[in-house]
Amino acid sequence: LVARFNKLPHVYIPDQYPEVTIVGDSIQLTLQDMSPEQITKMMDACKARNLPVELFGDPSNARYFKNWKFAPSDCPLPQTEALIKSTIDIRMPLMWDDSDFEDMYNVVVESLAEAMA
């Protein structure tokens, strides 16, 4: 699935570090060379097709570092900020069938095309 996503224009998923073991219940796509408006349009298109997605850099996302009360950043982090404001998270329930992953991929493809049109 990662290899297929990485072949799409504007999508990048970095390789996992070998010492990291993933759960596999979500996938994060970094959207490259897209404006904030195009990212929002892509996310809206996913949601309209019943695929919930979240932006890591959204103030409502607990993974957004500016929401971390236990480790507040005391300096600007522009590279981190740019990366998480262009990375979306897609949940992949563990009870999904193989066909659900294919559907998810197709929704992302269609939503990207719509956002970039």
Biotite code that builds the C-alpha atoms (Angstrom):
import biotite.structure as struc

atoms = struc.array([
    struc.Atom([0.000, 0.000, 0.000], chain_id="A", res_id=1, res_name="LEU", atom_name="CA", element="C"),
    struc.Atom([2.809, 2.423, 0.869], chain_id="A", res_id=2, res_name="VAL", atom_name="CA", element="C"),
    struc.Atom([4.549, 1.742, -2.453], chain_id="A", res_id=3, res_name="ALA", atom_name="CA", element="C"),
    struc.Atom([1.308, 2.443, -4.325], chain_id="A", res_id=4, res_name="ARG", atom_name="CA", element="C"),
    struc.Atom([0.721, 5.690, -2.440], chain_id="A", res_id=5, res_name="PHE", atom_name="CA", element="C"),
    struc.Atom([4.295, 6.824, -3.049], chain_id="A", res_id=6, res_name="ASN", atom_name="CA", element="C"),
    struc.Atom([3.748, 6.488, -6.804], chain_id="A", res_id=7, res_name="LYS", atom_name="CA", element="C"),
    struc.Atom([0.960, 9.080, -6.669], chain_id="A", res_id=8, res_name="LEU", atom_name="CA", element="C"),
    struc.Atom([1.786, 12.688, -7.483], chain_id="A", res_id=9, res_name="PRO", atom_name="CA", element="C"),
    struc.Atom([1.932, 14.905, -4.374], chain_id="A", res_id=10, res_name="HIS", atom_name="CA", element="C"),
    struc.Atom([2.041, 11.966, -1.922], chain_id="A", res_id=11, res_name="VAL", atom_name="CA", element="C"),
    struc.Atom([5.022, 10.938, 0.162], chain_id="A", res_id=12, res_name="TYR", atom_name="CA", element="C"),
    struc.Atom([5.268, 8.318, 2.892], chain_id="A", res_id=13, res_name="ILE", atom_name="CA", element="C"),
    struc.Atom([8.748, 7.909, 4.343], chain_id="A", res_id=14, res_name="PRO", atom_name="CA", element="C"),
    struc.Atom([10.227, 4.494, 5.005], chain_id="A", res_id=15, res_name="ASP", atom_name="CA", element="C"),
    struc.Atom([9.798, 3.162, 8.533], chain_id="A", res_id=16, res_name="GLN", atom_name="CA", element="C"),
    struc.Atom([12.891, 2.879, 10.667], chain_id="A", res_id=17, res_name="TYR", atom_name="CA", element="C"),
    struc.Atom([13.818, -0.813, 11.072], chain_id="A", res_id=18, res_name="PRO", atom_name="CA", element="C"),
    struc.Atom([13.716, -0.505, 14.867], chain_id="A", res_id=19, res_name="GLU", atom_name="CA", element="C"),
    struc.Atom([10.094, 0.702, 14.768], chain_id="A", res_id=20, res_name="VAL", atom_name="CA", element="C"),
    struc.Atom([7.232, -1.780, 14.923], chain_id="A", res_id=21, res_name="THR", atom_name="CA", element="C"),
    struc.Atom([3.977, -0.299, 13.685], chain_id="A", res_id=22, res_name="ILE", atom_name="CA", element="C"),
    struc.Atom([0.447, -1.213, 14.706], chain_id="A", res_id=23, res_name="VAL", atom_name="CA", element="C"),
    struc.Atom([-0.870, -0.565, 11.198], chain_id="A", res_id=24, res_name="GLY", atom_name="CA", element="C"),
    struc.Atom([-4.175, 0.987, 12.230], chain_id="A", res_id=25, res_name="ASP", atom_name="CA", element="C"),
    struc.Atom([-3.472, 4.249, 10.424], chain_id="A", res_id=26, res_name="SER", atom_name="CA", element="C"),
    struc.Atom([-1.421, 5.642, 7.588], chain_id="A", res_id=27, res_name="ILE", atom_name="CA", element="C"),
    struc.Atom([0.021, 9.121, 7.258], chain_id="A", res_id=28, res_name="GLN", atom_name="CA", element="C"),
    struc.Atom([0.370, 10.797, 3.890], chain_id="A", res_id=29, res_name="LEU", atom_name="CA", element="C"),
    struc.Atom([2.514, 13.891, 3.476], chain_id="A", res_id=30, res_name="THR", atom_name="CA", element="C"),
    struc.Atom([1.049, 16.005, 0.701], chain_id="A", res_id=31, res_name="LEU", atom_name="CA", element="C"),
    struc.Atom([3.768, 17.774, -1.250], chain_id="A", res_id=32, res_name="GLN", atom_name="CA", element="C"),
    struc.Atom([3.589, 20.801, -3.531], chain_id="A", res_id=33, res_name="ASP", atom_name="CA", element="C"),
    struc.Atom([-0.006, 21.518, -2.523], chain_id="A", res_id=34, res_name="MET", atom_name="CA", element="C"),
    struc.Atom([-1.386, 24.741, -1.110], chain_id="A", res_id=35, res_name="SER", atom_name="CA", element="C"),
    struc.Atom([-3.291, 24.741, 2.179], chain_id="A", res_id=36, res_name="PRO", atom_name="CA", element="C"),
    struc.Atom([-6.461, 25.268, 0.121], chain_id="A", res_id=37, res_name="GLU", atom_name="CA", element="C"),
    struc.Atom([-5.720, 22.227, -2.045], chain_id="A", res_id=38, res_name="GLN", atom_name="CA", element="C"),
    struc.Atom([-5.041, 20.131, 1.058], chain_id="A", res_id=39, res_name="ILE", atom_name="CA", element="C"),
    struc.Atom([-8.356, 21.230, 2.552], chain_id="A", res_id=40, res_name="THR", atom_name="CA", element="C"),
    struc.Atom([-10.121, 20.464, -0.728], chain_id="A", res_id=41, res_name="LYS", atom_name="CA", element="C"),
    struc.Atom([-8.525, 17.010, -0.846], chain_id="A", res_id=42, res_name="MET", atom_name="CA", element="C"),
    struc.Atom([-9.563, 16.281, 2.741], chain_id="A", res_id=43, res_name="MET", atom_name="CA", element="C"),
    struc.Atom([-13.105, 17.511, 2.072], chain_id="A", res_id=44, res_name="ASP", atom_name="CA", element="C"),
    struc.Atom([-13.293, 15.256, -0.995], chain_id="A", res_id=45, res_name="ALA", atom_name="CA", element="C"),
    struc.Atom([-12.190, 12.265, 1.109], chain_id="A", res_id=46, res_name="CYS", atom_name="CA", element="C"),
    struc.Atom([-14.791, 13.066, 3.748], chain_id="A", res_id=47, res_name="LYS", atom_name="CA", element="C"),
    struc.Atom([-17.492, 13.459, 1.085], chain_id="A", res_id=48, res_name="ALA", atom_name="CA", element="C"),
    struc.Atom([-16.626, 9.895, 0.020], chain_id="A", res_id=49, res_name="ARG", atom_name="CA", element="C"),
    struc.Atom([-16.972, 8.706, 3.645], chain_id="A", res_id=50, res_name="ASN", atom_name="CA", element="C"),
    struc.Atom([-13.251, 8.411, 4.298], chain_id="A", res_id=51, res_name="LEU", atom_name="CA", element="C"),
    struc.Atom([-12.461, 10.350, 7.475], chain_id="A", res_id=52, res_name="PRO", atom_name="CA", element="C"),
    struc.Atom([-9.075, 12.060, 7.417], chain_id="A", res_id=53, res_name="VAL", atom_name="CA", element="C"),
    struc.Atom([-7.383, 14.362, 9.900], chain_id="A", res_id=54, res_name="GLU", atom_name="CA", element="C"),
    struc.Atom([-4.702, 16.984, 9.454], chain_id="A", res_id=55, res_name="LEU", atom_name="CA", element="C"),
    struc.Atom([-1.825, 16.562, 11.891], chain_id="A", res_id=56, res_name="PHE", atom_name="CA", element="C"),
    struc.Atom([-1.375, 20.325, 12.061], chain_id="A", res_id=57, res_name="GLY", atom_name="CA", element="C"),
    struc.Atom([-4.975, 21.077, 12.992], chain_id="A", res_id=58, res_name="ASP", atom_name="CA", element="C"),
    struc.Atom([-5.400, 22.743, 16.396], chain_id="A", res_id=59, res_name="PRO", atom_name="CA", element="C"),
    struc.Atom([-7.947, 20.056, 17.324], chain_id="A", res_id=60, res_name="SER", atom_name="CA", element="C"),
    struc.Atom([-5.443, 17.216, 16.739], chain_id="A", res_id=61, res_name="ASN", atom_name="CA", element="C"),
    struc.Atom([-3.801, 15.924, 19.919], chain_id="A", res_id=62, res_name="ALA", atom_name="CA", element="C"),
    struc.Atom([-0.685, 15.057, 17.895], chain_id="A", res_id=63, res_name="ARG", atom_name="CA", element="C"),
    struc.Atom([-0.156, 18.716, 16.957], chain_id="A", res_id=64, res_name="TYR", atom_name="CA", element="C"),
    struc.Atom([2.917, 19.657, 18.984], chain_id="A", res_id=65, res_name="PHE", atom_name="CA", element="C"),
    struc.Atom([1.521, 23.063, 19.890], chain_id="A", res_id=66, res_name="LYS", atom_name="CA", element="C"),
    struc.Atom([-1.217, 21.268, 21.847], chain_id="A", res_id=67, res_name="ASN", atom_name="CA", element="C"),
    struc.Atom([1.280, 19.404, 24.003], chain_id="A", res_id=68, res_name="TRP", atom_name="CA", element="C"),
    struc.Atom([0.945, 20.915, 27.448], chain_id="A", res_id=69, res_name="LYS", atom_name="CA", element="C"),
    struc.Atom([3.615, 18.611, 28.888], chain_id="A", res_id=70, res_name="PHE", atom_name="CA", element="C"),
    struc.Atom([6.324, 19.709, 26.423], chain_id="A", res_id=71, res_name="ALA", atom_name="CA", element="C"),
    struc.Atom([5.536, 23.151, 25.051], chain_id="A", res_id=72, res_name="PRO", atom_name="CA", element="C"),
    struc.Atom([7.852, 24.437, 22.369], chain_id="A", res_id=73, res_name="SER", atom_name="CA", element="C"),
    struc.Atom([9.639, 27.576, 23.447], chain_id="A", res_id=74, res_name="ASP", atom_name="CA", element="C"),
    struc.Atom([10.965, 28.379, 19.998], chain_id="A", res_id=75, res_name="CYS", atom_name="CA", element="C"),
    struc.Atom([9.489, 28.473, 16.512], chain_id="A", res_id=76, res_name="PRO", atom_name="CA", element="C"),
    struc.Atom([9.693, 25.177, 14.637], chain_id="A", res_id=77, res_name="LEU", atom_name="CA", element="C"),
    struc.Atom([8.916, 26.204, 11.035], chain_id="A", res_id=78, res_name="PRO", atom_name="CA", element="C"),
    struc.Atom([10.025, 22.959, 9.363], chain_id="A", res_id=79, res_name="GLN", atom_name="CA", element="C"),
    struc.Atom([8.007, 20.846, 11.792], chain_id="A", res_id=80, res_name="THR", atom_name="CA", element="C"),
    struc.Atom([5.052, 23.191, 11.404], chain_id="A", res_id=81, res_name="GLU", atom_name="CA", element="C"),
    struc.Atom([5.165, 22.976, 7.593], chain_id="A", res_id=82, res_name="ALA", atom_name="CA", element="C"),
    struc.Atom([5.448, 19.192, 7.642], chain_id="A", res_id=83, res_name="LEU", atom_name="CA", element="C"),
    struc.Atom([2.551, 18.508, 9.972], chain_id="A", res_id=84, res_name="ILE", atom_name="CA", element="C"),
    struc.Atom([0.326, 21.069, 8.271], chain_id="A", res_id=85, res_name="LYS", atom_name="CA", element="C"),
    struc.Atom([0.701, 19.024, 5.080], chain_id="A", res_id=86, res_name="SER", atom_name="CA", element="C"),
    struc.Atom([0.393, 15.535, 6.597], chain_id="A", res_id=87, res_name="THR", atom_name="CA", element="C"),
    struc.Atom([-2.930, 13.767, 6.860], chain_id="A", res_id=88, res_name="ILE", atom_name="CA", element="C"),
    struc.Atom([-3.816, 10.766, 8.961], chain_id="A", res_id=89, res_name="ASP", atom_name="CA", element="C"),
    struc.Atom([-6.167, 8.050, 7.714], chain_id="A", res_id=90, res_name="ILE", atom_name="CA", element="C"),
    struc.Atom([-7.455, 5.487, 10.186], chain_id="A", res_id=91, res_name="ARG", atom_name="CA", element="C"),
    struc.Atom([-7.477, 1.871, 9.017], chain_id="A", res_id=92, res_name="MET", atom_name="CA", element="C"),
    struc.Atom([-9.668, -0.193, 11.345], chain_id="A", res_id=93, res_name="PRO", atom_name="CA", element="C"),
    struc.Atom([-8.150, -3.566, 12.127], chain_id="A", res_id=94, res_name="LEU", atom_name="CA", element="C"),
    struc.Atom([-11.351, -5.288, 11.010], chain_id="A", res_id=95, res_name="MET", atom_name="CA", element="C"),
    struc.Atom([-11.090, -3.981, 7.437], chain_id="A", res_id=96, res_name="TRP", atom_name="CA", element="C"),
    struc.Atom([-11.144, -6.499, 4.595], chain_id="A", res_id=97, res_name="ASP", atom_name="CA", element="C"),
    struc.Atom([-8.605, -6.331, 1.752], chain_id="A", res_id=98, res_name="ASP", atom_name="CA", element="C"),
    struc.Atom([-11.220, -4.651, -0.446], chain_id="A", res_id=99, res_name="SER", atom_name="CA", element="C"),
    struc.Atom([-11.536, -1.808, 2.089], chain_id="A", res_id=100, res_name="ASP", atom_name="CA", element="C"),
    struc.Atom([-7.879, -0.890, 1.567], chain_id="A", res_id=101, res_name="PHE", atom_name="CA", element="C"),
    struc.Atom([-8.442, -0.816, -2.184], chain_id="A", res_id=102, res_name="GLU", atom_name="CA", element="C"),
    struc.Atom([-11.470, 1.432, -1.664], chain_id="A", res_id=103, res_name="ASP", atom_name="CA", element="C"),
    struc.Atom([-9.425, 3.751, 0.575], chain_id="A", res_id=104, res_name="MET", atom_name="CA", element="C"),
    struc.Atom([-6.687, 3.992, -2.040], chain_id="A", res_id=105, res_name="TYR", atom_name="CA", element="C"),
    struc.Atom([-9.218, 4.782, -4.782], chain_id="A", res_id=106, res_name="ASN", atom_name="CA", element="C"),
    struc.Atom([-10.856, 7.485, -2.643], chain_id="A", res_id=107, res_name="VAL", atom_name="CA", element="C"),
    struc.Atom([-7.464, 9.121, -2.095], chain_id="A", res_id=108, res_name="VAL", atom_name="CA", element="C"),
    struc.Atom([-6.693, 8.981, -5.839], chain_id="A", res_id=109, res_name="VAL", atom_name="CA", element="C"),
    struc.Atom([-10.068, 10.539, -6.737], chain_id="A", res_id=110, res_name="GLU", atom_name="CA", element="C"),
    struc.Atom([-9.816, 13.153, -3.989], chain_id="A", res_id=111, res_name="SER", atom_name="CA", element="C"),
    struc.Atom([-6.314, 14.196, -5.047], chain_id="A", res_id=112, res_name="LEU", atom_name="CA", element="C"),
    struc.Atom([-7.456, 14.571, -8.643], chain_id="A", res_id=113, res_name="ALA", atom_name="CA", element="C"),
    struc.Atom([-10.406, 16.677, -7.529], chain_id="A", res_id=114, res_name="GLU", atom_name="CA", element="C"),
    struc.Atom([-8.249, 18.889, -5.335], chain_id="A", res_id=115, res_name="ALA", atom_name="CA", element="C"),
    struc.Atom([-5.686, 19.491, -8.059], chain_id="A", res_id=116, res_name="MET", atom_name="CA", element="C"),
    struc.Atom([-8.191, 20.135, -10.877], chain_id="A", res_id=117, res_name="ALA", atom_name="CA", element="C"),
])
